[in-house]
Amino acid sequence: MKYRLFLVGIFSLFSSLALAQSMAASSIEAPPSRKQLSALTYLDNMQQAYKHLNYELLYINTVQNQIDPKQIIHGVIKGKPITYFRFLNGEMREFVQFDGKISYYEQGGKPYSLITNREQSVFSNFANFDFKKVNQNYEYIILGKGRIAGKKVIAIRMLSKDEYRYSYIIWLDLDSYLPLRIDTINQSNLILQQIMVVSVKVTEAVNPWLEHLSHQKAPEVQHIPKVTSQEIAPWNIKWLPNGFKIIKDDQHRLMLHDTDPISYLMLNDGLVSVSAYISTKDTEVVKQKNIIKRGSTLLYTEQQGNIEINIIGEIPLITAEKIAASIERVK
């Protein structure tokens, strides 16, 4: 396969073949009586469906009145999951994840691959989240039933038990248990970000397009250069929201810049990742803040004296402020 995916001709051909395949029932079946399941059982079924079914989703991602239509095709070939993803508007952007690699194709750029087993597709954070383990951080409430993309769905609310994280509403297809909509909601019940499926197709056989991609040679693997220093960051975070842990802690110099090392700490609660960057400046200032929001994503900058802290993640402002205020130099 040359380092481009010629979608206009080839993809249309394989899509036509896929349409000829008969629709099959989900391998995860609801009880014959259709009695109400618990919220956690529905969510467990969702995770199994998202990982193991063969399906195609067309969906829109809405952030601050900006709508991005996207497509995902997922299948399992000889026990290995394969995912094809593309943006439907603007310049061509797509990726293929299969067999421990993720390959990126962008219009005007050279395709490349990265080694990773971490899922990059939409809904993947929820598909890998341990709902039962973190039951102390969320309440799971069944809200009721409705229709999305012509499918009967059930809505489940993940209600945060504190003010330091967002809540979510997840709509699941009652036939396949695939997620068809996820809303990110703040404390005022305002929707900050929404992912909604507008077309869903589940098939018994793997999409022929995925079969084709699985036999193609991936672009050359790019190896991310190591940072110039692997020392532990000389900073400590005294306060974290319940469930969050520091999963990465280092400092390094920016490439091509002769500056003091920048400390980097990554926080994660299994669903949300937060990055903290700490650096020293040449000039000192009285405490000042800068806040940039886009949907549920926050960039919070605080400088006091000659220390600058940047917090980036899908968290409320109060969480970023408390994290920044609790950062202190290790003595």
Secondary structure, 3 states (H helix, E strand, C coil): CCCCCCHHHHHHHHHHHHHCCCECCCCCCCCCCCCCCCHHHHHHHHHHHHHHCEEEEEEEEEECCEEEEEEEEEEEECCEEEEEEEECCCCCEEEEEECCEEEEEECCCCCEEEECCCCCCCCHHHHCCCCCCCCCCEEEEEEEEEEECCEEEEEEEEEECCCCCCEEEEEEECCCCCEEEEEEECCCCCEEEEEEEEEEEEECCCCHHHHHHHCCCCCCECCCCCCCCCCCCCEEECCCCCCCEEEEEEEECCCCCCCCCEEEEEEECCCCEEEEEEEEEEEEEEEEEEEEEECCEEEEEEEEEEEEEEEEECCCHHHHHHHHHCEEECC
